[in-house]
Amino acid sequence: MTEDFEAILQAGSEELAARTSARPAAVVRTRGDQLRRRHRMATAALAVALVAAVGGGTFAVTGHARQAAAPEAVVSPTTPATSTDEATVTPKTPSAAPDYPAATSPSPTSEPCRSLVVPQEVKDAVTQAYQRSQPELVHIAPVRGTFYYGECDGVFYAGTSFTPTADATENELVQLQDEGGAEKYFTKAKGSAWTFVAGDGFPRDPRGCAAIHEIPARLAALWGDCLARP
């Protein structure tokens, strides 16, 4: 567009110079050149103003868009969300009390029970303890294979049934037959003798020695509830 306008101006200058005889052609051309320079300067100024106007409009539009997007930043995923879960991870306030239960230290009642191999002297001592409780029974001995012996918390326990020996009297035979050879239970604390404490009822409780209060349940479990003999 600028080049066409300059051609028009040049043609007009030359025509004006031809028609005007009072002015030389060189003067007319000089005047035309001045007009073209002014036009170029005006065109350049107009272009700068247009660019500034367009840039200002873009900035204004962009600034408005950023302002409109500001509320979105409130719900942006990068914004930390308030959560009540933080309370669950709050460090505990130090205190003088330990975190572990105070009951973790072993107590006398938590010591394990032991089922022991019975020596002959224990069998003899238990037999004597039963004879002391039943003075009329002299010729007796533990039934083979049914003697229970163990220890819980420093106390010893035993369980057995008795059978008459070869020299038993008729009275002893009758008495042992009436009892049905029921299981008998004994205890011995440290520094004391064996003592007869209980016997199976008749008929025998199906729970065996687990039903005998004088025998600890832990030890009865180790003995199989004393049910080895029917």
Disulfide bonds with the S-S distance in Angstrom:
Cys113-Cys152 1.74
Cys209-Cys226 2.25
